[in-house]
Amino acid sequence: MNISLKTILIIILKTLSRFCRLWLKWVRIPINFTSTFFDPETNTQKADFQKRIVKCSGSVTGGYSEHMIRGQLDQKLIPKNKNSTFLIGIFAKASIINFTGRVGVSKNRTSLSAKVSGDVLTASSQAGLSAMGATFKVKAAMGSGSIRFAFEIFETQIEFGITGDILSIGAEATAGIFDDAFEVKANASCGIGGGFIVRIKPSHQIDQHETPRWET
């Protein structure tokens, strides 16, 4: 092999080496992002903003999942709760991506807010019975979401909204009192579907940092 061929071969090998290093560098970026986004310790990103009477908040979670079993009068096994409402049932939900957002205004114990929530590639099931109500749900969807409006007045929060699903199948129905809140909900889908939500709850029972259980 003469000098010219060796030189050409070296140039080709160096070029391939640089290309491989560059390719690995760029491939590592989405791999690292994906592993971080779906790691249970880092999969939730939250943000909030407040200026005077206006407050906004939101979150995105990758690999979202939760489950709960309740029974035996006032015991809430997963997670614990001091609420004394009688309820027995099971609840489970999982989705590839879950997101929530809320914007509202409040002043002197009066507030108005709009909430948006949704899931991508999600499946959920639910069955429960309280002393004054029943709830049932089985659903799988490519995309699922809701838009809700809530206002607080006379120490009571009243919430109403609509739900929607795409490439989905399933149904749900809720009517009665759960965790000191009166709730009526219905949804049905086969391909495309939707439903409605009405919820009434005393303001002092609302924890602004906790997502209401038995609600998806």
C-alpha positions as CSV (number, residue, x, y, z in Angstrom):
1,M,0.0,0.0,0.0
2,N,1.6,3.3,-1.0
3,I,1.6,6.6,0.9
4,S,-1.4,8.1,-0.9
5,L,-3.7,5.2,-0.1
6,K,-2.6,5.2,3.5
7,T,-3.3,8.9,3.8
8,I,-6.8,8.5,2.2
9,L,-7.5,5.6,4.6
10,I,-6.5,7.6,7.6
11,I,-8.6,10.5,6.5
12,I,-11.6,8.2,6.1
13,L,-11.1,6.6,9.5
14,K,-10.8,9.9,11.2
15,T,-13.9,11.3,9.5
16,L,-15.9,8.2,10.5
17,S,-14.6,8.5,14.1
18,R,-15.6,12.2,14.4
19,F,-19.0,11.4,12.9
20,C,-19.6,8.5,15.4
21,R,-18.6,10.8,18.3
22,L,-20.9,13.5,17.1
23,W,-23.7,11.1,16.5
24,L,-23.4,9.6,20.0
25,K,-23.3,13.1,21.4
26,W,-26.6,14.0,19.8
27,V,-28.2,10.7,20.5
28,R,-27.3,11.0,24.2
29,I,-29.4,14.1,24.5
30,P,-32.9,12.5,23.9
31,I,-31.8,9.4,25.8
32,N,-30.9,11.5,28.9
33,F,-34.1,13.5,28.6
34,T,-36.2,10.4,28.3
35,S,-34.6,8.7,31.3
36,T,-35.0,11.9,33.4
37,F,-38.5,12.5,32.3
38,F,-39.7,9.0,33.2
39,D,-37.6,8.6,36.4
40,P,-40.0,8.5,39.4
41,E,-37.7,10.9,41.3
42,T,-37.5,13.6,38.5
43,N,-40.6,12.9,36.3
44,T,-42.7,15.8,37.6
45,Q,-42.0,19.4,36.6
46,K,-44.0,22.2,38.3
47,A,-44.3,25.9,38.0
48,D,-46.4,28.6,39.5
49,F,-46.8,32.4,39.3
50,Q,-48.7,34.9,41.3
51,K,-49.2,38.6,41.0
52,R,-51.6,40.4,43.2
53,I,-54.9,38.6,42.9
54,V,-54.0,36.5,39.9
55,K,-52.4,33.1,40.4
56,C,-51.3,30.5,37.8
57,S,-49.8,27.0,38.3
58,G,-49.1,23.9,36.3
59,S,-47.3,20.6,36.1
60,V,-46.2,17.9,33.7
61,T,-45.5,14.3,34.7
62,G,-44.0,11.6,32.6
63,G,-44.9,8.0,33.4
64,Y,-47.7,9.1,35.7
65,S,-49.4,6.5,37.9
66,E,-51.4,6.3,41.1
67,H,-53.6,3.8,42.9
68,M,-55.6,3.6,46.0
69,I,-57.6,1.2,48.1
70,R,-60.1,2.4,50.7
71,G,-62.3,0.7,53.2
72,Q,-63.3,0.0,56.8
73,L,-65.3,3.2,57.6
74,D,-62.9,6.2,57.9
75,Q,-59.7,4.4,56.9
76,K,-58.0,5.5,53.8
77,L,-55.2,3.0,53.1
78,I,-53.5,4.7,50.2
79,P,-52.8,7.5,51.1
80,K,-53.9,8.3,54.6
81,N,-56.5,10.9,55.3
82,K,-58.3,12.3,58.3
83,N,-61.6,12.5,56.5
84,S,-64.4,10.5,58.1
85,T,-66.5,9.8,55.0
86,F,-67.5,6.2,54.7
87,L,-66.1,4.8,51.4
88,I,-65.0,1.5,50.1
89,G,-63.5,0.9,46.7
90,I,-60.4,0.8,44.4
91,F,-58.9,3.2,42.1
92,A,-56.0,3.0,39.6
93,K,-54.7,5.2,36.8
94,A,-51.6,5.3,34.5
95,S,-50.6,7.4,31.6
96,I,-47.5,8.2,29.6
97,I,-47.9,11.9,30.1
98,N,-50.1,13.8,32.5
99,F,-50.5,17.6,32.6
100,T,-52.5,20.1,34.6
101,G,-52.8,23.8,34.6
102,R,-54.8,26.4,36.6
103,V,-55.3,30.1,36.4
104,G,-57.5,32.1,38.8
105,V,-58.2,35.2,40.7
106,S,-59.2,35.5,44.4
107,K,-60.1,38.2,46.8
108,N,-61.8,38.3,50.2
109,R,-62.8,34.6,50.2
110,T,-64.2,34.8,46.7
111,S,-62.4,33.2,43.8
112,L,-62.8,32.2,40.2
113,S,-60.5,29.8,38.4
114,A,-60.2,27.7,35.2
115,K,-58.5,24.3,35.3
116,V,-57.2,22.2,32.5
117,S,-56.0,18.6,32.8
118,G,-55.1,15.8,30.4
119,D,-53.4,12.5,29.8
120,V,-51.7,10.9,26.8
121,L,-51.9,7.1,26.4
122,T,-53.9,6.5,29.5
123,A,-55.9,3.8,31.2
124,S,-57.9,4.0,34.4
125,S,-60.4,2.0,36.5
126,Q,-62.4,2.9,39.5
127,A,-65.2,1.4,41.6
128,G,-66.4,2.8,44.9
129,L,-69.4,3.0,47.2
130,S,-70.0,5.6,49.9
131,A,-72.8,6.0,52.4
132,M,-74.5,8.4,50.0
133,G,-73.2,7.6,46.5
134,A,-71.5,5.3,44.0
135,T,-68.8,5.6,41.4
136,F,-67.6,3.5,38.5
137,K,-65.1,3.9,35.7
138,V,-63.3,1.8,33.1
139,K,-61.5,3.7,30.3
140,A,-58.5,3.5,27.9
141,A,-57.6,6.4,25.6
142,M,-55.0,7.8,23.3
143,G,-55.8,11.2,24.7
144,S,-58.1,12.3,27.5
145,G,-58.7,15.8,29.1
146,S,-61.0,18.1,30.9
147,I,-61.7,21.8,31.2
148,R,-63.3,23.0,34.5
149,F,-64.4,26.3,35.9
150,A,-64.7,26.8,39.7
151,F,-65.9,29.7,41.8
152,E,-65.9,30.0,45.5
153,I,-68.5,32.0,47.3
154,F,-70.2,31.8,50.8
155,E,-67.4,29.4,51.8
156,T,-68.4,26.9,49.2
157,Q,-66.6,25.9,46.0
158,I,-68.8,25.1,43.0
159,E,-67.1,23.4,40.0
160,F,-68.4,22.4,36.6
161,G,-66.8,21.3,33.4
162,I,-66.6,19.1,30.4
163,T,-64.4,16.1,29.6
164,G,-63.3,14.8,26.2
165,D,-61.5,11.7,24.9
166,I,-60.0,10.7,21.5
167,L,-59.2,7.2,20.2
168,S,-60.8,5.8,23.4
169,I,-63.2,3.3,24.8
170,G,-64.9,3.2,28.1
171,A,-67.5,4.8,30.4
172,E,-67.8,6.3,33.9
173,A,-70.5,7.5,36.2
174,T,-70.4,9.1,39.6
175,A,-73.3,10.4,41.8
176,G,-73.3,11.2,45.5
177,I,-71.1,12.5,48.3
178,F,-67.4,11.6,48.4
179,D,-64.8,13.2,50.7
180,D,-67.4,15.7,51.9
181,A,-68.1,16.8,48.3
182,F,-71.2,16.3,46.3
183,E,-70.3,15.2,42.8
184,V,-72.2,14.2,39.6
185,K,-70.1,13.0,36.7
186,A,-70.8,11.1,33.5
187,N,-68.7,10.2,30.5
188,A,-68.9,7.7,27.6
189,S,-66.6,7.2,24.6
190,C,-66.0,4.8,21.7
191,G,-63.5,6.3,19.4
192,I,-64.4,9.9,20.5
193,G,-66.4,10.7,23.6
194,G,-67.1,13.2,26.3
195,G,-69.1,14.0,29.4
196,F,-69.6,16.5,32.2
197,I,-68.6,17.2,35.8
198,V,-70.4,19.0,38.6
199,R,-68.8,19.2,42.0
200,I,-69.7,21.2,45.2
201,K,-67.5,21.2,48.3
202,P,-67.1,23.4,51.4
203,S,-64.1,25.6,51.0
204,H,-62.5,24.6,54.3
205,Q,-62.3,21.0,53.1
206,I,-60.2,22.0,50.0
207,D,-56.4,21.5,50.1
208,Q,-55.0,23.6,47.3
209,H,-51.9,21.4,47.1
210,E,-53.7,18.1,46.8
211,T,-55.5,16.7,43.8
212,P,-58.9,15.5,44.9
213,R,-58.9,11.7,45.1
214,W,-61.6,9.7,43.2
215,E,-61.3,12.3,40.5
216,T,-59.6,11.7,37.2
